[in-house]
Amino acid sequence: MKKIIVYVLAITLMLTCFIPVKAILQGEENYYNYIETRRNDIIAEYNADNAAVYIMKAVEGKKLDKINALGELISLYNQYGKSINIVCAMSTLMDDPYFSQNISDEQSEIIREILSTPTYNKTYISGNFEIRYNSTSNSTPVYIISLMNALTTIETSFITDLSLNRPQSSILTHRYHFYVTSDYDSNSNPAATFFGFTSGFRTSYSVFYGIQDADLNSSLTTYEKGTAAHEYMHAINHNYFNLLYLDSWFKESWANWAALIKYGISTIPDYAVNAYLSNTNYPLTSNNFIDNYGKVLLPMFIRQNYGGDSTVAEVIKKLPISGDAITAIGNALPGDSVTLNSIFADFMRYNYSPKYFYTTHSNGWNDRPLISGNYSSSYSSFTASNQYLDTLSAKYYEFDIPSVGIYRYNIIVNAGTSTITGKLMLSYDSGYATNTSLGSGTYLEENINISSSAYSKGCIMIVNTDSLNATGNITITVTRTRIH
């Protein structure tokens, strides 16, 4: 039986590994300063992959020399095993010929182990791909042919049709390498893409894990084809921007977009999307392990409203010029003043009723995101005080509308000195929601008549589109008066 791709471990990590933006910056600063007594605490708090990034940033900032950085990376490997960012960081160090000539034999042996690729005894080559695998058969297995066919169509979609740059695994050949191995990844990943540098050029390769001999007798499932598209998009991304320094939320959401547009919504697990919908009160840019995959909703929103898949692909092309994902998104969106911040409130409005607004969706998605406050129709007025709103996040406060009558609602949102954006959504049951803008600013007020015959529920959504600052002490006050 083929390996069933399960993300139980991922869900566990989701519940335990959310890292606030300030904490990430603090962890990075700790590595910049290289406080030895905090080293183990940092690794435990921010995980080995994040620690590898901090180490390399410390090297670039000349806060840590390469010899000590090498020792730290080896220590991470010894404690936590092989990981994508450890491999990339090690590859980056070893691509310096002057540095690589001055390491010990013991270090060389560990480095070879870290940078090693899976073993194989057979190679199947077609076009721009080379699949490496183990088999005792002299004929090419069905699984390998199926994977090659998938890769060929994936390449057409992204390289030919969307004009993205083709990745490669070696500076000596144009081919991209996919490894198929019966081994299991130490982090329980069904597949992974490893990236680094060879003579200054970005190179990468992908691995399918846990494919046993019996699996080679059958074709890839649709999900596995989506996984191939997901991993290939990682390689494409690295071709434009060093993936070591590209935030996970962007890497995984754009890779899931690749799987989605090529092989459909079934390649995106419902629980991944629901994990993000359940965490919309945290920053979009937080690098939470599992809800990063659910942030595929952002490229889905962009493709639906701002020019289709070519605009989503353009974001990747803008990465080298922009230097970060948020700026790249703004540079790719059509219109001089259209940015991620300017579309963010509408994006979060879609997420209030995702199965209605997204033309491509799954029935297994949640009907609603996380609701921060829920007030029954017995409340003629209510106040939500001292509310905190993180950057690039949203909160939703629902209230039931009485079943009989027409009511005048006075809505006031006082954000003190912070600038936020507000929207009022009205709906019947869990379907369509209207959109009334409460405007943007430090003080928002709206007076509106609502008929119980038209709507049964209202929702006040507040959004923080400040890319740098979270806001606190927000007060929302709603007063209802019957007029008919």
C-alpha positions as CSV (number, residue, x, y, z in Angstrom):
1,M,0.0,0.0,0.0
2,K,1.3,3.4,-0.8
3,K,2.3,5.6,2.0
4,I,-0.7,7.6,3.2
5,I,0.4,11.2,3.8
6,V,-0.7,12.1,7.3
7,Y,0.0,15.3,9.2
8,V,-0.7,14.3,12.8
9,L,2.8,15.5,13.8
10,A,2.1,18.7,12.0
11,I,-1.1,19.4,13.9
12,T,0.7,18.8,17.2
13,L,3.4,21.3,16.2
14,M,0.7,23.8,15.2
15,L,-0.6,23.7,18.8
16,T,2.8,24.1,20.4
17,C,5.0,26.1,18.0
18,F,3.2,29.5,17.3
19,I,5.9,32.2,17.5
20,P,4.8,35.8,17.8
21,V,6.6,38.3,15.5
22,K,8.4,40.0,18.4
23,A,9.6,36.7,19.8
24,I,11.1,35.8,16.4
25,L,12.9,39.1,16.3
26,Q,14.1,38.6,19.8
27,G,15.4,35.2,19.0
28,E,17.2,36.5,15.9
29,E,18.7,39.3,18.0
30,N,19.9,36.7,20.5
31,Y,21.8,34.9,17.8
32,Y,23.2,38.1,16.4
33,N,24.6,38.9,19.8
34,Y,25.5,35.3,20.2
35,I,24.8,34.9,23.9
36,E,26.2,31.4,24.5
37,T,24.2,30.9,27.7
38,R,21.0,31.3,25.7
39,R,21.9,29.0,22.8
40,N,19.9,25.9,23.9
41,D,16.9,28.0,25.0
42,I,16.8,29.6,21.5
43,I,16.9,26.3,19.7
44,A,14.2,24.8,21.9
45,E,12.0,27.9,21.5
46,Y,12.4,28.5,17.8
47,N,13.3,25.0,16.4
48,A,16.4,23.9,14.6
49,D,15.4,25.3,11.2
50,N,14.9,28.8,12.5
51,A,18.1,28.6,14.5
52,A,20.0,27.7,11.2
53,V,18.6,30.9,9.6
54,Y,19.7,33.0,12.6
55,I,23.2,31.5,12.5
56,M,23.6,32.4,8.8
57,K,22.2,35.9,9.4
58,A,24.7,36.3,12.2
59,V,27.4,35.3,9.7
60,E,26.2,37.8,7.1
61,G,26.0,40.5,9.8
62,K,29.6,39.6,10.8
63,K,28.4,38.8,14.4
64,L,29.6,35.2,14.1
65,D,32.5,33.8,12.1
66,K,32.1,30.8,9.8
67,I,34.1,28.4,11.9
68,N,31.8,28.9,14.9
69,A,28.8,28.8,12.6
70,L,29.9,25.5,11.3
71,G,30.2,24.2,14.8
72,E,26.7,25.4,15.6
73,L,25.2,23.8,12.5
74,I,26.9,20.5,13.3
75,S,25.6,20.7,16.9
76,L,22.1,21.3,15.5
77,Y,22.4,18.3,13.2
78,N,23.7,16.0,16.0
79,Q,20.8,17.0,18.2
80,Y,17.9,17.3,15.8
81,G,18.9,15.5,12.6
82,K,18.9,16.6,9.0
83,S,16.6,19.4,8.1
84,I,16.1,21.6,5.0
85,N,17.5,24.8,6.5
86,I,20.5,23.0,8.1
87,V,21.4,21.5,4.7
88,C,21.1,24.9,3.0
89,A,23.1,26.7,5.6
90,M,25.8,24.1,5.4
91,S,25.8,24.2,1.6
92,T,26.2,28.0,1.8
93,L,29.2,27.7,4.1
94,M,30.9,25.0,2.0
95,D,30.4,26.9,-1.3
96,D,33.2,29.2,0.0
97,P,36.3,27.4,-1.3
98,Y,38.6,29.2,1.1
99,F,36.6,28.1,4.0
100,S,36.0,24.5,2.9
101,Q,39.8,23.9,2.6
102,N,40.3,24.7,6.3
103,I,38.1,22.3,8.1
104,S,39.1,19.1,10.0
105,D,38.7,15.6,8.7
106,E,36.1,14.9,11.4
107,Q,34.1,17.9,10.3
108,S,34.4,16.9,6.7
109,E,32.9,13.5,7.4
110,I,29.9,15.1,9.2
111,I,29.4,17.6,6.4
112,R,29.4,14.9,3.8
113,E,26.7,13.1,5.8
114,I,24.6,16.3,6.1
115,L,24.9,17.1,2.4
116,S,24.4,13.6,1.2
117,T,21.5,12.7,-1.1
118,P,19.5,9.5,-1.0
119,T,21.2,6.3,-2.4
120,Y,20.0,5.0,-5.7
121,N,20.9,2.4,-8.3
122,K,18.6,3.3,-11.2
123,T,18.1,6.6,-13.1
124,Y,15.2,7.5,-15.4
125,I,15.9,10.5,-17.6
126,S,13.4,12.3,-19.8
127,G,13.5,15.9,-21.0
128,N,14.6,18.2,-18.1
129,F,14.2,15.7,-15.3
130,E,16.2,12.9,-13.8
131,I,14.4,10.5,-11.4
132,R,16.8,8.5,-9.2
133,Y,15.5,5.4,-7.4
134,N,16.3,1.9,-6.2
135,S,14.9,-1.1,-8.0
136,T,16.0,-4.7,-8.8
137,S,13.9,-4.7,-12.0
138,N,15.4,-4.0,-15.4
139,S,12.2,-2.3,-16.6
140,T,11.2,1.2,-15.4
141,P,8.5,0.9,-12.7
142,V,5.0,2.2,-13.3
143,Y,5.4,4.7,-10.4
144,I,8.5,6.2,-11.9
145,I,6.9,6.6,-15.3
146,S,3.9,8.2,-13.6
147,L,6.0,10.6,-11.7
148,M,7.9,11.6,-14.8
149,N,4.7,12.2,-16.7
150,A,3.5,14.4,-13.8
151,L,6.7,16.4,-13.7
152,T,6.5,17.0,-17.5
153,T,3.0,18.4,-17.3
154,I,4.0,20.4,-14.2
155,E,6.9,21.9,-16.0
156,T,4.7,22.9,-18.9
157,S,2.3,24.7,-16.5
158,F,4.9,26.7,-14.6
159,I,7.9,27.0,-16.9
160,T,6.2,27.2,-20.4
161,D,2.8,28.7,-19.6
162,L,3.7,31.1,-16.7
163,S,7.3,31.8,-17.8
164,L,8.9,31.0,-14.5
165,N,12.6,30.1,-14.5
166,R,13.5,26.4,-14.6
167,P,15.4,25.1,-11.6
168,Q,18.3,22.7,-11.8
169,S,20.2,20.4,-9.6
170,S,23.7,20.7,-11.0
171,I,25.7,23.4,-12.7
172,L,26.8,20.7,-15.2
173,T,23.3,19.9,-16.5
174,H,20.0,21.5,-17.0
175,R,18.2,18.6,-15.4
176,Y,16.3,18.7,-12.1
177,H,16.6,15.7,-9.9
178,F,13.8,13.9,-8.0
179,Y,14.8,11.1,-5.6
180,V,12.4,8.3,-4.8
181,T,13.4,6.4,-1.6
182,S,11.9,3.8,0.7
183,D,13.5,5.6,3.6
184,Y,11.4,7.8,5.9
185,D,12.2,11.3,6.7
186,S,13.3,12.0,10.3
187,N,10.7,14.8,10.5
188,S,7.9,12.6,9.1
189,N,7.7,14.6,5.9
190,P,6.2,12.7,2.9
191,A,8.4,14.8,0.6
192,A,11.0,17.6,0.8
193,T,13.0,19.9,-1.4
194,F,16.6,20.6,-0.4
195,F,18.4,23.7,-1.7
196,G,21.7,25.4,-1.5
197,F,24.5,26.7,-3.7
198,T,27.0,25.2,-6.1
199,S,29.8,27.5,-7.3
200,G,27.6,30.5,-6.4
201,F,24.6,29.1,-8.4
202,R,21.3,28.2,-6.7
203,T,20.7,24.5,-7.0
204,S,18.1,22.1,-5.4
205,Y,16.6,18.6,-5.6
206,S,13.4,17.0,-4.3
207,V,12.8,13.7,-2.4
208,F,9.7,11.4,-2.2
209,Y,10.0,9.5,1.1
210,G,8.5,6.1,2.1
211,I,7.9,4.7,-1.3
212,Q,8.3,0.9,-0.9
213,D,8.9,-1.7,-3.6
214,A,5.2,-2.6,-3.8
215,D,4.4,1.1,-4.4
216,L,6.4,1.1,-7.5
217,N,3.8,-1.1,-9.2
218,S,1.1,1.6,-9.3
219,S,0.7,5.2,-10.5
220,L,0.8,8.3,-8.4
221,T,-2.3,9.3,-6.7
222,T,-3.7,12.8,-7.4
223,Y,-2.4,13.9,-4.0
224,E,1.1,12.7,-4.8
225,K,1.0,14.5,-8.1
226,G,0.0,17.6,-6.1
227,T,2.9,17.0,-3.8
228,A,5.3,16.9,-6.8
229,A,3.9,20.2,-8.0
230,H,4.3,21.6,-4.4
231,E,8.0,20.5,-4.2
232,Y,8.8,21.7,-7.7
233,M,7.5,25.1,-6.8
234,H,9.9,25.3,-3.9
235,A,12.7,24.7,-6.3
236,I,11.4,27.4,-8.7
237,N,11.1,29.8,-5.7
238,H,14.7,29.1,-4.7
239,N,15.8,30.0,-8.2
240,Y,14.5,33.5,-7.6
241,F,15.3,34.0,-3.9
242,N,17.3,32.0,-1.4
243,L,14.7,29.9,0.4
244,L,16.8,30.0,3.6
245,Y,15.7,33.6,4.0
246,L,12.1,33.4,2.6
247,D,9.4,33.1,5.2
248,S,7.7,29.7,5.6
249,W,4.2,31.2,5.3
250,F,5.0,32.4,1.8
251,K,7.0,29.3,0.7
252,E,4.2,26.9,1.7
253,S,1.2,28.9,0.6
254,W,2.7,29.5,-2.9
255,A,3.8,25.9,-3.1
256,N,0.2,24.8,-2.2
257,W,-1.1,27.2,-4.9
258,A,1.0,25.2,-7.4
259,A,-0.6,21.9,-6.3
260,L,-4.0,23.5,-6.4
261,I,-4.0,24.9,-9.9
262,K,-2.4,21.8,-11.3
263,Y,-4.3,19.0,-9.5
264,G,-7.2,20.6,-7.7
265,I,-8.5,21.5,-4.3
266,S,-8.2,17.8,-3.1
267,T,-4.5,18.3,-2.9
268,I,-4.9,20.8,-0.1
269,P,-5.9,19.1,3.1
270,D,-9.0,20.6,4.7
271,Y,-7.4,20.7,8.1
272,A,-4.6,22.9,6.7
273,V,-7.0,25.6,5.5
274,N,-9.1,25.3,8.7
275,A,-5.9,25.7,10.8
276,Y,-5.4,29.1,9.2
277,L,-9.1,30.0,9.5
278,S,-8.8,29.2,13.2
279,N,-5.8,31.5,13.6
280,T,-6.8,34.6,11.7
281,N,-6.2,36.6,14.9
282,Y,-2.5,35.9,14.5
283,P,-0.4,37.7,11.9
284,L,-0.5,36.3,8.3
285,T,3.3,36.5,8.4
286,S,3.7,34.4,11.5
287,N,5.6,31.2,10.6
288,N,3.3,28.8,12.3
289,F,4.0,25.2,11.1
290,I,0.7,23.9,9.9
291,D,-1.4,27.0,9.2
292,N,1.3,28.2,6.7
293,Y,-0.1,25.6,4.3
294,G,-3.6,27.0,4.8
295,K,-2.4,30.5,3.8
296,V,-2.8,29.2,0.3
297,L,-6.0,31.3,0.6
298,L,-4.0,34.4,-0.1
299,P,-2.8,33.4,-3.6
300,M,-6.3,32.0,-4.2
301,F,-7.7,35.4,-3.4
302,I,-5.2,37.1,-5.6
303,R,-5.8,34.8,-8.6
304,Q,-9.6,35.2,-8.2
305,N,-9.5,39.0,-8.0
306,Y,-6.3,40.4,-9.5
307,G,-5.5,38.8,-12.8
308,G,-5.4,35.1,-12.3
309,D,-2.4,32.7,-12.0
310,S,-0.1,35.0,-14.0
311,T,-0.3,37.6,-11.1
312,V,0.5,34.9,-8.5
313,A,3.4,33.8,-10.6
314,E,4.5,37.4,-11.0
315,V,5.0,37.7,-7.2
316,I,7.7,35.1,-7.5
317,K,9.4,37.0,-10.3
318,K,9.4,40.1,-8.2
319,L,11.1,38.5,-5.2
320,P,14.7,39.3,-6.3
321,I,13.9,43.0,-6.8
322,S,11.6,43.4,-3.9
323,G,13.7,41.6,-1.3
324,D,10.8,40.2,0.7
325,A,7.4,38.6,0.1
326,I,5.1,41.4,1.2
327,T,6.8,44.0,-1.1
328,A,6.9,41.4,-4.0
329,I,3.1,40.9,-3.6
330,G,2.5,44.7,-3.8
331,N,4.8,45.0,-6.8
332,A,3.0,42.2,-8.6
333,L,-0.5,43.4,-8.0
334,P,-2.0,45.5,-10.8
335,G,-2.2,49.2,-10.0
336,D,0.2,51.7,-8.6
337,S,-1.4,51.9,-5.1
338,V,-2.5,48.3,-4.7
339,T,-0.5,46.5,-2.0
340,L,-1.0,43.6,0.3
341,N,-2.0,46.1,3.0
342,S,-4.6,47.7,0.7
343,I,-6.3,44.3,-0.2
344,F,-5.9,42.7,3.2
345,A,-9.3,43.8,4.6
346,D,-11.1,42.4,1.6
347,F,-9.0,39.2,1.8
348,M,-10.1,38.8,5.4
349,R,-13.7,39.5,4.5
350,Y,-13.5,36.5,2.1
351,N,-12.2,34.4,5.0
352,Y,-15.3,35.3,7.1
353,S,-17.4,33.2,4.7
354,P,-14.8,31.2,2.8
355,K,-17.1,28.5,1.2
356,Y,-19.2,31.3,-0.3
357,F,-16.5,33.7,-1.5
358,Y,-13.9,31.4,-2.9
359,T,-15.0,30.0,-6.2
360,T,-12.6,27.0,-5.6
361,H,-13.2,25.5,-2.2
362,S,-13.8,22.3,-0.3
363,N,-16.9,21.4,1.6
364,G,-14.7,20.4,4.4
365,W,-13.6,23.9,5.1
366,N,-15.0,25.7,8.2
367,D,-17.9,28.0,7.6
368,R,-16.3,30.7,9.7
369,P,-12.9,31.8,10.9
370,L,-12.1,32.2,14.6
371,I,-14.9,34.3,16.2
372,S,-13.5,36.5,19.0
373,G,-16.8,37.5,20.5
374,N,-20.4,36.1,20.1
375,Y,-23.4,38.1,21.5
376,S,-26.9,36.7,21.5
377,S,-30.0,38.7,20.6
378,S,-30.8,39.2,24.3
379,Y,-28.0,41.8,24.3
380,S,-29.5,45.2,23.3
381,S,-25.9,46.6,23.7
382,F,-22.5,45.1,24.3
383,T,-18.9,46.3,24.6
384,A,-15.7,44.5,23.9
385,S,-12.9,46.3,25.7
386,N,-9.1,46.2,25.7
387,Q,-9.0,44.2,22.4
388,Y,-5.6,43.5,21.0
389,L,-5.1,43.3,17.2
390,D,-1.9,42.0,15.8
391,T,-0.3,43.2,12.5
392,L,-1.9,41.7,9.3
393,S,-4.5,40.0,11.3
394,A,-8.3,40.3,11.8
395,K,-10.8,39.7,14.6
396,Y,-14.5,39.0,14.2
397,Y,-17.3,39.9,16.6
398,E,-20.7,38.3,15.8
399,F,-24.1,39.3,17.1
400,D,-27.5,37.8,16.6
401,I,-30.3,40.0,15.2
402,P,-33.7,39.5,16.8
403,S,-36.1,37.4,14.8
404,V,-38.8,40.1,14.6
405,G,-38.5,43.8,13.9
406,I,-36.3,46.5,12.4
407,Y,-33.5,47.9,14.5
408,R,-31.2,50.8,14.5
409,Y,-27.6,49.8,15.3
410,N,-24.9,52.3,16.4
411,I,-21.4,50.8,16.0
412,I,-18.4,52.5,17.4
413,V,-14.8,51.2,17.2
414,N,-12.3,53.3,19.2
415,A,-8.7,52.3,18.5
416,G,-7.0,55.1,20.4
417,T,-4.0,56.3,18.4
418,S,-3.9,53.2,16.2
419,T,-5.2,53.1,12.6
420,I,-7.4,50.1,11.8
421,T,-9.9,49.1,9.1
422,G,-13.4,47.9,9.9
423,K,-16.2,46.2,8.1
424,L,-19.7,45.2,9.0
425,M,-21.0,41.9,7.5
426,L,-24.6,40.9,7.6
427,S,-25.7,37.4,6.8
428,Y,-28.5,34.8,7.1
429,D,-27.3,31.6,8.6
430,S,-23.7,30.8,7.5
431,G,-23.9,31.7,3.8
432,Y,-23.5,35.0,2.0
433,A,-22.4,38.1,3.9
434,T,-22.9,41.7,2.8
435,N,-20.1,44.1,3.0
436,T,-20.4,47.6,4.6
437,S,-17.2,49.5,5.1
438,L,-16.7,51.1,8.5
439,G,-13.8,53.0,7.1
440,S,-10.2,53.2,8.3
441,G,-8.8,55.3,11.1
442,T,-8.5,55.6,14.9
443,Y,-12.2,56.1,15.4
444,L,-14.9,54.3,13.3
445,E,-18.6,54.9,13.7
446,E,-21.6,53.6,11.7
447,N,-25.4,53.9,12.1
448,I,-27.4,51.4,10.2
449,N,-30.9,50.0,10.1
450,I,-31.1,46.2,10.0
451,S,-34.3,44.2,9.3
452,S,-34.7,40.8,10.9
453,S,-36.5,39.7,7.8
454,A,-33.3,40.1,5.8
455,Y,-30.6,39.1,8.2
456,S,-30.1,36.9,11.2
457,K,-26.5,37.7,12.1
458,G,-24.1,40.6,12.0
459,C,-20.4,40.6,12.3
460,I,-17.9,43.5,13.0
461,M,-14.5,42.7,11.5
462,I,-11.5,44.8,12.5
463,V,-8.3,44.5,10.6
464,N,-4.8,45.8,11.3
465,T,-2.9,46.4,8.0
466,D,0.1,47.9,9.7
467,S,3.0,45.7,8.6
468,L,5.1,46.6,11.7
469,N,3.0,47.4,14.7
470,A,0.3,45.5,16.7
471,T,-2.4,47.6,18.4
472,G,-4.0,47.3,21.8
473,N,-6.8,48.8,23.9
474,I,-9.3,48.7,21.1
475,T,-12.9,49.1,22.3
476,I,-16.0,48.1,20.3
477,T,-19.4,49.3,21.4
478,V,-22.7,48.3,19.8
479,T,-26.1,49.7,20.8
480,R,-29.4,48.4,19.3
481,T,-32.7,50.3,19.3
482,R,-35.9,49.0,17.8
483,I,-37.5,51.3,15.3
484,H,-40.3,49.1,13.9
